[in-house]
Amino acid sequence: MHTALTLIQAIISILLIIAILLQSRGSGLSATFGGEGNVYRTKRGVEKMLFYATIGLVTLFLGISLTTILTQR
């Protein structure tokens, strides 16, 4: 069971990395020096779905990590 949980945790971590990288935007060097506009807007469509998928993946990752820790003892 420990091997299966570790494999599932690895798959979820890869999916989580992909989801986070898809959300990042190419803001360039302007954001480094404070040139970002900080425009607040609502998420729509695929962006909103990706946001909720990231939250779900983080929750799954946390749950499986805790389960893996508890089953080792």
N, CA, C and O atoms as a GROMACS GRO file, in nm:
protein
  292
    1MET      N    1   0.082  -0.118   0.000
    1MET     CA    2   0.000   0.000   0.000
    1MET      C    3   0.087   0.126   0.000
    1MET      O    4   0.053   0.226  -0.062
    2HIS      N    5   0.199   0.119   0.069
    2HIS     CA    6   0.288   0.233   0.075
    2HIS      C    7   0.343   0.268  -0.063
    2HIS      O    8   0.359   0.385  -0.096
    3THR      N    9   0.372   0.167  -0.143
    3THR     CA   10   0.424   0.190  -0.278
    3THR      C   11   0.318   0.256  -0.366
    3THR      O   12   0.350   0.346  -0.444
    4ALA      N   13   0.194   0.212  -0.354
    4ALA     CA   14   0.086   0.272  -0.434
    4ALA      C   15   0.064   0.417  -0.395
    4ALA      O   16   0.044   0.502  -0.483
    5LEU      N   17   0.066   0.447  -0.265
    5LEU     CA   18   0.049   0.585  -0.221
    5LEU      C   19   0.163   0.674  -0.269
    5LEU      O   20   0.141   0.790  -0.307
    6THR      N   21   0.284   0.621  -0.268
    6THR     CA   22   0.398   0.698  -0.316
    6THR      C   23   0.388   0.725  -0.465
    6THR      O   24   0.421   0.834  -0.511
    7LEU      N   25   0.344   0.626  -0.540
    7LEU     CA   26   0.326   0.645  -0.685
    7LEU      C   27   0.217   0.747  -0.715
    7LEU      O   28   0.234   0.832  -0.802
    8ILE      N   29   0.106   0.739  -0.644
    8ILE     CA   30  -0.003   0.836  -0.663
    8ILE      C   31   0.043   0.976  -0.624
    8ILE      O   32   0.008   1.074  -0.690
    9GLN      N   33   0.122   0.986  -0.518
    9GLN     CA   34   0.174   1.114  -0.475
    9GLN      C   35   0.268   1.174  -0.581
    9GLN      O   36   0.266   1.295  -0.604
   10ALA      N   37   0.349   1.092  -0.644
   10ALA     CA   38   0.439   1.140  -0.749
   10ALA      C   39   0.360   1.190  -0.870
   10ALA      O   40   0.394   1.292  -0.929
   11ILE      N   41   0.256   1.117  -0.907
   11ILE     CA   42   0.173   1.157  -1.022
   11ILE      C   43   0.102   1.289  -0.993
   11ILE      O   44   0.097   1.378  -1.078
   12ILE      N   45   0.048   1.302  -0.873
   12ILE     CA   46  -0.022   1.426  -0.836
   12ILE      C   47   0.077   1.543  -0.831
   12ILE      O   48   0.043   1.655  -0.869
   13SER      N   49   0.198   1.518  -0.783
   13SER     CA   50   0.296   1.627  -0.778
   13SER      C   51   0.333   1.676  -0.917
   13SER      O   52   0.352   1.796  -0.937
   14ILE      N   53   0.345   1.585  -1.013
   14ILE     CA   54   0.375   1.626  -1.151
   14ILE      C   55   0.259   1.705  -1.208
   14ILE      O   56   0.280   1.807  -1.274
   15LEU      N   57   0.135   1.660  -1.185
   15LEU     CA   58   0.018   1.734  -1.232
   15LEU      C   59   0.009   1.872  -1.166
   15LEU      O   60  -0.032   1.969  -1.230
   16LEU      N   61   0.046   1.880  -1.039
   16LEU     CA   62   0.043   2.007  -0.969
   16LEU      C   63   0.147   2.104  -1.024
   16LEU      O   64   0.119   2.223  -1.038
   17ILE      N   65   0.264   2.054  -1.055
   17ILE     CA   66   0.368   2.139  -1.116
   17ILE      C   67   0.321   2.193  -1.250
   17ILE      O   68   0.340   2.310  -1.280
   18ILE      N   69   0.259   2.107  -1.330
   18ILE     CA   70   0.209   2.150  -1.461
   18ILE      C   71   0.100   2.255  -1.445
   18ILE      O   72   0.099   2.354  -1.518
   19ALA      N   73   0.009   2.234  -1.351
   19ALA     CA   74  -0.100   2.329  -1.329
   19ALA      C   75  -0.048   2.464  -1.284
   19ALA      O   76  -0.099   2.568  -1.328
   20ILE      N   77   0.052   2.465  -1.198
   20ILE     CA   78   0.109   2.592  -1.151
   20ILE      C   79   0.183   2.663  -1.263
   20ILE      O   80   0.172   2.784  -1.278
   21LEU      N   81   0.258   2.588  -1.342
   21LEU     CA   82   0.331   2.651  -1.452
   21LEU      C   83   0.238   2.706  -1.559
   21LEU      O   84   0.270   2.806  -1.623
   22LEU      N   85   0.124   2.642  -1.581
   22LEU     CA   86   0.028   2.693  -1.678
   22LEU      C   87  -0.036   2.823  -1.632
   22LEU      O   88  -0.083   2.902  -1.715
   23GLN      N   89  -0.040   2.846  -1.502
   23GLN     CA   90  -0.101   2.968  -1.450
   23GLN      C   91  -0.008   3.087  -1.456
   23GLN      O   92  -0.054   3.202  -1.458
   24SER      N   93   0.123   3.063  -1.458
   24SER     CA   94   0.216   3.176  -1.457
   24SER      C   95   0.209   3.252  -1.588
   24SER      O   96   0.180   3.194  -1.694
   25ARG      N   97   0.234   3.379  -1.580
   25ARG     CA   98   0.226   3.464  -1.698
   25ARG      C   99   0.362   3.521  -1.728
   25ARG      O  100   0.442   3.542  -1.637
   26GLY      N  101   0.389   3.546  -1.853
   26GLY     CA  102   0.515   3.605  -1.892
   26GLY      C  103   0.513   3.755  -1.870
   26GLY      O  104   0.485   3.830  -1.963
   27SER      N  105   0.542   3.798  -1.749
   27SER     CA  106   0.536   3.942  -1.720
   27SER      C  107   0.670   4.010  -1.746
   27SER      O  108   0.677   4.132  -1.744
   28GLY      N  109   0.774   3.933  -1.771
   28GLY     CA  110   0.902   3.993  -1.803
   28GLY      C  111   0.968   4.060  -1.683
   28GLY      O  112   0.936   4.028  -1.568
   29LEU      N  113   1.058   4.152  -1.710
   29LEU     CA  114   1.131   4.220  -1.604
   29LEU      C  115   1.052   4.334  -1.541
   29LEU      O  116   1.092   4.385  -1.437
   30SER      N  117   0.943   4.375  -1.601
   30SER     CA  118   0.869   4.489  -1.546
   30SER      C  119   0.813   4.458  -1.409
   30SER      O  120   0.803   4.547  -1.325
   31ALA      N  121   0.775   4.332  -1.384
   31ALA     CA  122   0.723   4.295  -1.253
   31ALA      C  123   0.833   4.293  -1.148
   31ALA      O  124   0.806   4.311  -1.029
   32THR      N  125   0.957   4.272  -1.191
   32THR     CA  126   1.068   4.269  -1.098
   32THR      C  127   1.090   4.405  -1.033
   32THR      O  128   1.122   4.414  -0.914
   33PHE      N  129   1.073   4.509  -1.110
   33PHE     CA  130   1.096   4.644  -1.060
   33PHE      C  131   0.968   4.716  -1.021
   33PHE      O  132   0.967   4.838  -1.008
   34GLY      N  133   0.861   4.643  -1.003
   34GLY     CA  134   0.737   4.703  -0.956
   34GLY      C  135   0.653   4.763  -1.066
   34GLY      O  136   0.566   4.846  -1.038
   35GLY      N  137   0.675   4.726  -1.189
   35GLY     CA  138   0.602   4.786  -1.299
   35GLY      C  139   0.472   4.716  -1.333
   35GLY      O  140   0.405   4.750  -1.430
   36GLU      N  141   0.436   4.617  -1.253
   36GLU     CA  142   0.313   4.544  -1.281
   36GLU      C  143   0.193   4.630  -1.247
   36GLU      O  144   0.195   4.704  -1.148
   37GLY      N  145   0.088   4.622  -1.327
   37GLY     CA  146  -0.028   4.708  -1.310
   37GLY      C  147  -0.120   4.672  -1.196
   37GLY      O  148  -0.199   4.756  -1.154
   38ASN      N  149  -0.112   4.551  -1.143
   38ASN     CA  150  -0.202   4.505  -1.037
   38ASN      C  151  -0.348   4.529  -1.071
   38ASN      O  152  -0.423   4.584  -0.991
   39VAL      N  153  -0.387   4.488  -1.187
   39VAL     CA  154  -0.526   4.502  -1.230
   39VAL      C  155  -0.603   4.382  -1.177
   39VAL      O  156  -0.568   4.267  -1.205
   40TYR      N  157  -0.708   4.409  -1.103
   40TYR     CA  158  -0.790   4.301  -1.050
   40TYR      C  159  -0.900   4.268  -1.149
   40TYR      O  160  -0.971   4.356  -1.198
   41ARG      N  161  -0.913   4.139  -1.178
   41ARG     CA  162  -1.016   4.097  -1.271
   41ARG      C  163  -1.062   3.958  -1.230
   41ARG      O  164  -0.996   3.890  -1.150
   42THR      N  165  -1.173   3.916  -1.285
   42THR     CA  166  -1.226   3.785  -1.251
   42THR      C  167  -1.169   3.680  -1.344
   42THR      O  168  -1.137   3.707  -1.460
   43LYS      N  169  -1.158   3.559  -1.291
   43LYS     CA  170  -1.111   3.447  -1.373
   43LYS      C  171  -1.230   3.391  -1.449
   43LYS      O  172  -1.340   3.380  -1.395
   44ARG      N  173  -1.208   3.357  -1.574
   44ARG     CA  174  -1.316   3.303  -1.657
   44ARG      C  175  -1.266   3.185  -1.738
   44ARG      O  176  -1.147   3.175  -1.770
   45GLY      N  177  -1.356   3.097  -1.770
   45GLY     CA  178  -1.328   2.987  -1.862
   45GLY      C  179  -1.222   2.892  -1.812
   45GLY      O  180  -1.228   2.841  -1.700
   46VAL      N  181  -1.124   2.868  -1.898
   46VAL     CA  182  -1.018   2.770  -1.870
   46VAL      C  183  -0.933   2.815  -1.751
   46VAL      O  184  -0.888   2.733  -1.672
   47GLU      N  185  -0.912   2.945  -1.740
   47GLU     CA  186  -0.832   2.997  -1.629
   47GLU      C  187  -0.898   2.965  -1.494
   47GLU      O  188  -0.829   2.929  -1.399
   48LYS      N  189  -1.028   2.978  -1.486
   48LYS     CA  190  -1.101   2.948  -1.363
   48LYS      C  191  -1.097   2.798  -1.333
   48LYS      O  192  -1.079   2.757  -1.219
   49MET      N  193  -1.114   2.717  -1.438
   49MET     CA  194  -1.111   2.572  -1.421
   49MET      C  195  -0.971   2.527  -1.375
   49MET      O  196  -0.960   2.439  -1.290
   50LEU      N  197  -0.867   2.586  -1.430
   50LEU     CA  198  -0.730   2.552  -1.392
   50LEU      C  199  -0.702   2.594  -1.248
   50LEU      O  200  -0.632   2.523  -1.175
   51PHE      N  201  -0.757   2.707  -1.206
   51PHE     CA  202  -0.742   2.754  -1.068
   51PHE      C  203  -0.804   2.655  -0.971
   51PHE      O  204  -0.742   2.619  -0.871
   52TYR      N  205  -0.927   2.612  -0.999
   52TYR     CA  206  -0.994   2.516  -0.911
   52TYR      C  207  -0.927   2.378  -0.916
   52TYR      O  208  -0.924   2.307  -0.816
   53ALA      N  209  -0.874   2.340  -1.032
   53ALA     CA  210  -0.802   2.213  -1.042
   53ALA      C  211  -0.676   2.216  -0.957
   53ALA      O  212  -0.640   2.115  -0.896
   54THR      N  213  -0.609   2.330  -0.952
   54THR     CA  214  -0.489   2.344  -0.870
   54THR      C  215  -0.524   2.330  -0.722
   54THR      O  216  -0.451   2.264  -0.647
   55ILE      N  217  -0.633   2.391  -0.680
   55ILE     CA  218  -0.676   2.378  -0.540
   55ILE      C  219  -0.709   2.233  -0.508
   55ILE      O  220  -0.673   2.183  -0.402
   56GLY      N  221  -0.778   2.164  -0.600
   56GLY     CA  222  -0.810   2.023  -0.579
   56GLY      C  223  -0.686   1.936  -0.572
   56GLY      O  224  -0.679   1.845  -0.489
   57LEU      N  225  -0.588   1.962  -0.659
   57LEU     CA  226  -0.465   1.884  -0.658
   57LEU      C  227  -0.385   1.906  -0.530
   57LEU      O  228  -0.326   1.812  -0.476
   58VAL      N  229  -0.383   2.029  -0.481
   58VAL     CA  230  -0.313   2.057  -0.355
   58VAL      C  231  -0.380   1.983  -0.240
   58VAL      O  232  -0.312   1.927  -0.154
   59THR      N  233  -0.512   1.982  -0.239
   59THR     CA  234  -0.586   1.912  -0.134
   59THR      C  235  -0.559   1.761  -0.140
   59THR      O  236  -0.536   1.697  -0.037
   60LEU      N  237  -0.562   1.705  -0.260
   60LEU     CA  238  -0.531   1.562  -0.276
   60LEU      C  239  -0.388   1.531  -0.233
   60LEU      O  240  -0.363   1.432  -0.165
   61PHE      N  241  -0.294   1.617  -0.273
   61PHE     CA  242  -0.154   1.596  -0.238
   61PHE      C  243  -0.135   1.598  -0.086
   61PHE      O  244  -0.064   1.515  -0.031
   62LEU      N  245  -0.199   1.693  -0.020
   62LEU     CA  246  -0.190   1.702   0.126
   62LEU      C  247  -0.250   1.579   0.192
   62LEU      O  248  -0.192   1.523   0.285
   63GLY      N  249  -0.367   1.537   0.144
   63GLY     CA  250  -0.432   1.420   0.202
   63GLY      C  251  -0.350   1.292   0.184
   63GLY      O  252  -0.338   1.213   0.278
   64ILE      N  253  -0.295   1.273   0.066
   64ILE     CA  254  -0.215   1.153   0.042
   64ILE      C  255  -0.084   1.158   0.120
   64ILE      O  256  -0.036   1.055   0.167
   65SER      N  257  -0.027   1.277   0.133
   65SER     CA  258   0.096   1.290   0.212
   65SER      C  259   0.071   1.254   0.358
   65SER      O  260   0.149   1.181   0.418
   66LEU      N  261  -0.038   1.304   0.413
   66LEU     CA  262  -0.071   1.270   0.552
   66LEU      C  263  -0.102   1.122   0.567
   66LEU      O  264  -0.064   1.061   0.667
   67THR      N  265  -0.171   1.065   0.471
   67THR     CA  266  -0.202   0.921   0.474
   67THR      C  267  -0.075   0.837   0.467
   67THR      O  268  -0.063   0.736   0.536
   68THR      N  269   0.020   0.879   0.384
   68THR     CA  270   0.146   0.809   0.373
   68THR      C  271   0.223   0.814   0.504
   68THR      O  272   0.282   0.714   0.545
   69ILE      N  273   0.223   0.928   0.568
   69ILE     CA  274   0.292   0.942   0.697
   69ILE      C  275   0.226   0.855   0.803
   69ILE      O  276   0.294   0.789   0.881
   70LEU      N  277   0.094   0.856   0.807
   70LEU     CA  278   0.024   0.781   0.910
   70LEU      C  279   0.033   0.630   0.890
   70LEU      O  280   0.029   0.555   0.988
   71THR      N  281   0.046   0.584   0.766
   71THR     CA  282   0.054   0.439   0.742
   71THR      C  283   0.194   0.385   0.766
   71THR      O  284   0.212   0.263   0.776
   72GLN      N  285   0.294   0.471   0.776
   72GLN     CA  286   0.431   0.425   0.803
   72GLN      C  287   0.449   0.384   0.948
   72GLN      O  288   0.536   0.302   0.979
   73ARG      N  289   0.370   0.440   1.035
   73ARG     CA  290   0.389   0.413   1.178
   73ARG      C  291   0.325   0.288   1.222
   73ARG      O  292   0.333   0.252   1.340
   0.00000   0.00000   0.00000
